[in-house]
Amino acid sequence: MVAKSDSERVLLEAIRDAARDANPPPALSLSSKRRAATRIDPADHAILAMRLAGTSWAEIAETLRLPAATITERAAAIVIRLSATPSPAESPTVAG
């Protein structure tokens, strides 16, 4: 479970956990999902959305009609992109 107030690092760990296991990932807040979607390649949105919905890697490959190796590569790219330090434009602004 990831709370809205959790850091991007917590979101990233939840996604990494999901990538390691065929079990459905923990529920994520809508804001966490949106934040992740803004940081990855738009072509990977479907992969992220299906995985966060609990779709297995094999089912994702079949649905997208892509080789399993391609899905594995795209999943790694998602993790790398989410691991990167957000640019100033991606970082939340705190009003003071």
Secondary structure, DSSP 8 states (H G I E B T S, - for coil): -B-TTS-HHHHHHHHHHHHH-SS----B-HHHHHHHHHHS-GGGHHHHHHHHTT--HHHHHHHHT--HHHHHHHHHHHHHHHHS---TTTS-----
